[in-house]
Amino acid sequence: GKVQGVGFRDYTRRQARALGLGGFVRNLVDGSVEAQAIGDRDVLESFVAAIERGPSTGRVDQCLVDWHQATMSYGEFEVRTFQGMS
């Protein structure tokens, strides 16, 4: 897909904040975007649906979801700086 340079992180932040989720979104070196969010399962499912649609300026080809029990907490959902992969 096309998710970097098209406002995808800002779109993701707006969607998450509208749903009251905590967490973050960041670009990865491979051209993908990573998001981590904490909230109730039904709200997170709505968030995933919004992410799969993406902004009109981008294109999401695949959305991989990995569900976990929260082991940490986040404040307000934020855009983080670029994260290289090791």
Contacts in CASP RR format, 6 or more apart in sequence:
PFRMAT RR
TARGET T0000
AUTHOR 0000-0000-0000
METHOD contacts of the structure
MODEL  1
GKVQGVGFRDYTRRQARALGLGGFVRNLVDGSVEAQAIGDRDVLESFVAA
IERGPSTGRVDQCLVDWHQATMSYGEFEVRTFQGMS
1 58 0 8 1.000
1 59 0 8 1.000
1 60 0 8 1.000
1 61 0 8 1.000
1 62 0 8 1.000
2 58 0 8 1.000
2 59 0 8 1.000
3 31 0 8 1.000
3 32 0 8 1.000
3 33 0 8 1.000
3 58 0 8 1.000
3 59 0 8 1.000
3 60 0 8 1.000
4 27 0 8 1.000
4 31 0 8 1.000
4 33 0 8 1.000
6 55 0 8 1.000
6 57 0 8 1.000
6 58 0 8 1.000
7 55 0 8 1.000
7 57 0 8 1.000
7 58 0 8 1.000
8 25 0 8 1.000
8 33 0 8 1.000
8 54 0 8 1.000
8 55 0 8 1.000
8 58 0 8 1.000
9 25 0 8 1.000
9 26 0 8 1.000
9 27 0 8 1.000
9 33 0 8 1.000
9 79 0 8 1.000
10 79 0 8 1.000
11 54 0 8 1.000
11 55 0 8 1.000
12 25 0 8 1.000
12 33 0 8 1.000
12 35 0 8 1.000
12 51 0 8 1.000
12 79 0 8 1.000
13 25 0 8 1.000
13 77 0 8 1.000
13 78 0 8 1.000
13 79 0 8 1.000
15 47 0 8 1.000
15 50 0 8 1.000
15 51 0 8 1.000
16 22 0 8 1.000
16 23 0 8 1.000
16 25 0 8 1.000
16 35 0 8 1.000
16 37 0 8 1.000
16 47 0 8 1.000
16 77 0 8 1.000
17 76 0 8 1.000
17 77 0 8 1.000
19 43 0 8 1.000
19 46 0 8 1.000
19 47 0 8 1.000
20 39 0 8 1.000
20 43 0 8 1.000
20 77 0 8 1.000
21 37 0 8 1.000
21 38 0 8 1.000
21 39 0 8 1.000
21 43 0 8 1.000
21 44 0 8 1.000
21 47 0 8 1.000
21 77 0 8 1.000
22 37 0 8 1.000
22 38 0 8 1.000
22 39 0 8 1.000
22 74 0 8 1.000
22 75 0 8 1.000
22 76 0 8 1.000
22 77 0 8 1.000
23 35 0 8 1.000
23 36 0 8 1.000
23 37 0 8 1.000
23 38 0 8 1.000
23 74 0 8 1.000
23 75 0 8 1.000
23 76 0 8 1.000
23 77 0 8 1.000
23 78 0 8 1.000
24 35 0 8 1.000
24 36 0 8 1.000
24 74 0 8 1.000
24 77 0 8 1.000
24 78 0 8 1.000
24 79 0 8 1.000
24 80 0 8 1.000
25 33 0 8 1.000
25 34 0 8 1.000
25 35 0 8 1.000
25 77 0 8 1.000
25 78 0 8 1.000
25 79 0 8 1.000
25 80 0 8 1.000
26 33 0 8 1.000
26 34 0 8 1.000
26 35 0 8 1.000
26 79 0 8 1.000
26 80 0 8 1.000
26 81 0 8 1.000
26 82 0 8 1.000
26 83 0 8 1.000
27 33 0 8 1.000
27 82 0 8 1.000
27 83 0 8 1.000
28 34 0 8 1.000
28 82 0 8 1.000
28 83 0 8 1.000
28 84 0 8 1.000
28 85 0 8 1.000
29 82 0 8 1.000
29 83 0 8 1.000
29 84 0 8 1.000
29 85 0 8 1.000
30 85 0 8 1.000
34 83 0 8 1.000
35 51 0 8 1.000
36 74 0 8 1.000
37 44 0 8 1.000
37 47 0 8 1.000
37 74 0 8 1.000
37 77 0 8 1.000
38 70 0 8 1.000
38 73 0 8 1.000
38 74 0 8 1.000
39 70 0 8 1.000
41 67 0 8 1.000
48 63 0 8 1.000
48 65 0 8 1.000
51 60 0 8 1.000
51 63 0 8 1.000
52 60 0 8 1.000
52 63 0 8 1.000
53 60 0 8 1.000
54 60 0 8 1.000
END
